[in-house]
Amino acid sequence: MMVGSRNASQACASCKYQRKKCDPHCPLAPFFPQHRRKDFMNVHKVFGVRNVLKLTKNLGFKEKSEAMKTMIYQADVRVKDPVGGCCRVISELQNRIKHLEAEYRLLLEQLAVCRVQKQAKAPHLYKQQQL
Ligand SMILES: [Zn+2]
């Protein structure tokens, strides 16, 4: 996640929403700069600010960044698809993988057929290779 640069006079999206002063130690400021208001609103709607702070309280910055990135993604998907959320995305990706695996197997079978046909048309080429 890209950490936004902070202007001292600008409150982060969280503090601005809560109408409080954003101090330099604000735990949400690195993840929700003012221009990421929509991300903050989604996370707030799905998880709640208090839960986000509680979940990430004891994490280092790198882990906290990953957790925030994950929550921002999950909240965005949940807001766009309130019923399916991430489960629908995962299900669609699993179906796509199954489809592509089936297509891959079919292509391997076609390739094997083509090789047999080619070998039948020019068997002398293949006898030389086997020597
Ligand atoms: Zn803040």
Boltz pocket constraint, residues with backbone or C-beta under 6 A from the ligand:
constraints:
  - pocket:
      binder: B
      contacts: [[A, 11], [A, 12], [A, 13], [A, 14], [A, 15], [A, 16], [A, 21], [A, 22], [A, 23], [A, 26], [A, 27], [A, 28], [A, 29]]
      max_distance: 6.0
